[in-house]
């Protein structure tokens, strides 16, 4: 293979950055000698750092994303690398500016195909419901055609879904395993947060209470992860079987907590993709957004209100009247039953080994 240098651009957010990992893997599979660099906002770099297929992680300070001098200096630094390909997996104003400035006779600029602009406008205007044309990972691969790389259905056929990859430093993982005795604890993880209000299932506190009650004899614990803003969603802080780590651990550390869990319960958010990447059996709530944006693994389970169609691109700050029961219409009893059945299946399989 001919040695080449490639720059991938995806600035945000945690989930979308993590979803680029199959693209990186595919590039390295076809061009093992290629040097792959990745540019990302500092606030989301933990989603992709430590990936062994990345030569250099280029950190872009998010606070300076509108600073013309900072952008100009960044472009000049990137020009020195003389990339063969610049792969734009963000496809917004900033990435387009950088991509077009780097483009020349040697450097090819390739941008992934986003949804049609008119469809975006109609969904935002609430004129039509949202329906994904393909998964996000599949759309990312549209930027690789000039490199002779196409999206493959192999992972999907094998039950691997999007085949995401998430890497954590050995020292970080070791410290958390020892601190919380993760290898020996029997625990679930709840991740009640999300970037938008309408993507949040509202009954995590009630679910935690019912899980503790049902599994009281098995002494199962519950770890709660998320940002500082999610700290008070699960309020049973008096119970020593609830370990609330919201705002207390990093994104990488959340990945370790998820990795050793029996089951994770999440919204359509960053922890959803991390749980998938580390192979944890995962229940995920979808309301306004379309689950068809992702290819689920065989141990990832969708929970959705059957009376609610996808109606938003990214979620919103409030529900339209038509969909006011979108997330609240998913009963705790239904979720609890699904978790119990999956736990029993996991336990049975373990005992049969």
PEMORA-V715475 format. One record per residue. RES is the residue in three letters. SS is DSSP state (H for helix, E for strand, L for the rest). NEAR is the number of other C-alpha atoms within 12 Angstrom. D_FIRST is the distance of its C-alpha to the first C-alpha in whole Angstrom. Layout:
RES | SS | NEAR | D_FIRST
RES | SS | NEAR | D_FIRST
This chain:
UNK | L | 12 | 0
UNK | L | 11 | 4
UNK | L | 16 | 6
UNK | L | 26 | 9
UNK | E | 33 | 12
UNK | E | 42 | 14
UNK | E | 42 | 18
UNK | E | 47 | 20
UNK | E | 44 | 23
UNK | L | 45 | 26
UNK | L | 39 | 29
UNK | L | 33 | 31
UNK | L | 29 | 33
UNK | H | 34 | 32
UNK | H | 37 | 32
UNK | H | 37 | 29
UNK | H | 42 | 27
UNK | H | 47 | 27
UNK | L | 41 | 26
UNK | L | 48 | 23
UNK | H | 41 | 21
UNK | H | 37 | 20
UNK | H | 46 | 18
UNK | H | 41 | 16
UNK | H | 27 | 16
UNK | H | 31 | 14
UNK | H | 37 | 12
UNK | H | 28 | 11
UNK | H | 17 | 11
UNK | H | 20 | 8
UNK | L | 22 | 6
UNK | L | 19 | 7
UNK | L | 18 | 7
UNK | L | 27 | 8
UNK | E | 30 | 12
UNK | E | 37 | 14
UNK | E | 35 | 18
UNK | E | 43 | 21
UNK | E | 42 | 24
UNK | E | 37 | 27
UNK | E | 30 | 31
UNK | H | 26 | 32
UNK | H | 24 | 35
UNK | H | 29 | 32
UNK | H | 35 | 29
UNK | H | 32 | 30
UNK | H | 42 | 29
UNK | L | 48 | 25
UNK | L | 34 | 26
UNK | L | 23 | 24
UNK | L | 29 | 21
UNK | L | 22 | 19
UNK | L | 32 | 16
UNK | L | 30 | 18
UNK | L | 23 | 17
UNK | E | 24 | 20
UNK | E | 31 | 23
UNK | E | 28 | 25
UNK | E | 27 | 29
UNK | E | 32 | 31
UNK | L | 21 | 34
UNK | H | 21 | 36
UNK | H | 14 | 39
UNK | H | 19 | 38
UNK | L | 26 | 36
UNK | L | 16 | 39
UNK | L | 15 | 39
UNK | H | 15 | 38
UNK | H | 12 | 38
UNK | H | 18 | 36
UNK | H | 24 | 33
UNK | H | 20 | 33
UNK | H | 18 | 32
UNK | H | 28 | 30
UNK | H | 28 | 28
UNK | H | 16 | 28
UNK | H | 18 | 27
UNK | H | 34 | 24
UNK | H | 26 | 24
UNK | L | 14 | 23
UNK | L | 24 | 20
UNK | L | 25 | 18
UNK | L | 31 | 16
UNK | L | 32 | 14
UNK | E | 39 | 15
UNK | E | 45 | 19
UNK | E | 44 | 19
UNK | E | 42 | 23
UNK | L | 43 | 24
UNK | L | 36 | 28
UNK | L | 29 | 29
UNK | L | 20 | 32
UNK | H | 15 | 33
UNK | H | 31 | 32
UNK | H | 35 | 28
UNK | H | 25 | 29
UNK | H | 25 | 30
UNK | H | 38 | 28
UNK | H | 37 | 25
UNK | H | 25 | 27
UNK | H | 25 | 28
UNK | H | 33 | 24
UNK | L | 26 | 23
UNK | L | 16 | 23
UNK | L | 13 | 21
UNK | L | 17 | 18
UNK | L | 26 | 18
UNK | E | 29 | 18
UNK | E | 34 | 21
UNK | E | 33 | 21
UNK | E | 34 | 24
UNK | L | 31 | 24
UNK | L | 26 | 27
UNK | L | 26 | 30
UNK | L | 24 | 34
UNK | L | 14 | 36
UNK | H | 11 | 38
UNK | H | 14 | 41
UNK | H | 22 | 41
UNK | H | 23 | 40
UNK | H | 17 | 43
UNK | H | 19 | 45
UNK | H | 26 | 44
UNK | H | 21 | 45
UNK | L | 16 | 49
UNK | L | 22 | 49
UNK | L | 14 | 50
UNK | L | 18 | 47
UNK | L | 25 | 46
UNK | L | 32 | 42
UNK | L | 24 | 40
UNK | L | 28 | 36
UNK | L | 20 | 34
UNK | L | 21 | 31
UNK | L | 29 | 30
UNK | H | 35 | 28
UNK | H | 41 | 25
UNK | H | 37 | 25
UNK | H | 33 | 26
UNK | H | 40 | 23
UNK | H | 38 | 20
UNK | H | 28 | 22
UNK | H | 34 | 20
UNK | H | 33 | 17
UNK | H | 24 | 17
UNK | H | 20 | 16
UNK | H | 27 | 12
UNK | L | 15 | 13
UNK | L | 23 | 14
UNK | L | 22 | 18
UNK | L | 27 | 20
UNK | L | 20 | 21
UNK | L | 19 | 24
UNK | H | 15 | 23
UNK | H | 21 | 24
UNK | H | 21 | 27
UNK | H | 15 | 28
UNK | L | 15 | 28
UNK | L | 18 | 30
UNK | L | 24 | 28
UNK | L | 33 | 29
UNK | L | 41 | 26
UNK | L | 37 | 25
UNK | L | 37 | 25
UNK | L | 33 | 24
UNK | L | 41 | 27
UNK | L | 32 | 27
UNK | L | 31 | 30
UNK | L | 20 | 30
UNK | H | 14 | 32
UNK | H | 14 | 35
UNK | H | 22 | 35
UNK | H | 26 | 35
UNK | H | 18 | 37
UNK | H | 17 | 40
UNK | H | 26 | 41
UNK | H | 24 | 41
UNK | H | 16 | 43
UNK | H | 16 | 45
UNK | H | 25 | 46
UNK | L | 19 | 45
UNK | L | 26 | 43
UNK | L | 20 | 42
UNK | L | 15 | 46
UNK | L | 23 | 47
UNK | L | 27 | 47
UNK | E | 36 | 46
UNK | E | 42 | 45
UNK | E | 49 | 44
UNK | E | 48 | 45
UNK | E | 51 | 43
UNK | L | 47 | 46
UNK | L | 37 | 44
UNK | L | 36 | 42
UNK | L | 24 | 42
UNK | L | 23 | 44
UNK | H | 27 | 48
UNK | H | 35 | 48
UNK | H | 37 | 44
UNK | L | 36 | 47
UNK | L | 40 | 49
UNK | L | 30 | 52
UNK | L | 31 | 53
UNK | H | 38 | 51
UNK | H | 27 | 54
UNK | H | 23 | 56
UNK | H | 38 | 53
UNK | H | 42 | 53
UNK | H | 28 | 57
UNK | H | 25 | 57
UNK | H | 37 | 54
UNK | H | 27 | 55
UNK | H | 19 | 59
UNK | H | 20 | 57
UNK | L | 24 | 55
UNK | H | 18 | 58
UNK | H | 11 | 58
UNK | H | 17 | 55
UNK | L | 19 | 55
UNK | L | 30 | 51
UNK | E | 35 | 50
UNK | E | 43 | 49
UNK | E | 43 | 46
UNK | E | 43 | 46
UNK | L | 46 | 43
UNK | L | 38 | 43
UNK | L | 26 | 44
UNK | H | 18 | 47
UNK | H | 19 | 48
UNK | H | 27 | 48
UNK | L | 27 | 50
UNK | L | 21 | 53
UNK | L | 30 | 52
UNK | L | 34 | 53
UNK | L | 22 | 56
UNK | L | 26 | 57
UNK | L | 21 | 57
UNK | L | 11 | 60
UNK | L | 20 | 58
UNK | L | 14 | 56
UNK | L | 28 | 54
UNK | E | 28 | 52
UNK | E | 28 | 50
UNK | E | 36 | 49
UNK | L | 31 | 46
UNK | L | 31 | 46
UNK | L | 20 | 45
UNK | L | 20 | 45
UNK | L | 23 | 42
UNK | L | 26 | 38
UNK | H | 36 | 36
UNK | H | 36 | 34
UNK | H | 35 | 37
UNK | H | 42 | 38
UNK | H | 41 | 34
UNK | H | 40 | 36
UNK | H | 49 | 39
UNK | H | 45 | 38
UNK | H | 35 | 35
UNK | L | 30 | 39
UNK | L | 37 | 41
UNK | L | 38 | 42
UNK | E | 44 | 42
UNK | E | 43 | 41
UNK | E | 49 | 43
UNK | E | 43 | 42
UNK | E | 45 | 42
UNK | L | 46 | 39
UNK | L | 39 | 38
UNK | H | 38 | 35
UNK | H | 47 | 36
UNK | H | 48 | 36
UNK | H | 47 | 32
UNK | H | 46 | 32
UNK | H | 49 | 34
UNK | H | 43 | 32
UNK | H | 37 | 29
UNK | L | 34 | 31
UNK | L | 32 | 32
UNK | L | 36 | 36
UNK | L | 36 | 38
UNK | E | 41 | 39
UNK | E | 41 | 42
UNK | E | 46 | 41
UNK | E | 44 | 43
UNK | E | 40 | 43
UNK | L | 42 | 45
UNK | L | 43 | 45
UNK | L | 37 | 41
UNK | L | 31 | 39
UNK | H | 35 | 37
UNK | H | 24 | 35
UNK | H | 29 | 33
UNK | L | 34 | 32
UNK | L | 33 | 31
UNK | L | 33 | 33
UNK | L | 30 | 32
UNK | L | 22 | 35
UNK | L | 27 | 36
UNK | E | 34 | 37
UNK | E | 32 | 40
UNK | E | 31 | 41
UNK | E | 32 | 45
UNK | E | 32 | 46
UNK | L | 26 | 49
UNK | L | 19 | 50
UNK | L | 18 | 52
UNK | L | 28 | 50
UNK | L | 26 | 47
UNK | L | 34 | 44
UNK | L | 37 | 45
UNK | L | 37 | 43
UNK | L | 31 | 40
UNK | L | 29 | 40
UNK | L | 30 | 43
UNK | L | 25 | 46
UNK | L | 16 | 49
UNK | L | 19 | 52
UNK | L | 25 | 52
UNK | L | 20 | 53
UNK | H | 11 | 57
UNK | H | 16 | 55
UNK | H | 25 | 53
UNK | L | 22 | 55
UNK | L | 24 | 55
UNK | L | 35 | 51
UNK | L | 36 | 50
UNK | L | 25 | 54
UNK | L | 24 | 54
UNK | L | 29 | 52
UNK | L | 24 | 55
UNK | H | 25 | 54
UNK | H | 20 | 56
UNK | H | 18 | 53
UNK | H | 32 | 50
UNK | H | 29 | 52
UNK | H | 19 | 52
UNK | H | 25 | 49
UNK | H | 35 | 48
UNK | H | 24 | 50
UNK | H | 15 | 49
UNK | H | 26 | 46
UNK | H | 31 | 47
UNK | H | 18 | 49
UNK | H | 18 | 46
UNK | H | 21 | 44
UNK | H | 17 | 47
UNK | H | 12 | 48
UNK | H | 11 | 44
UNK | H | 11 | 44
UNK | H | 9 | 47
UNK | H | 8 | 46
UNK | L | 7 | 43
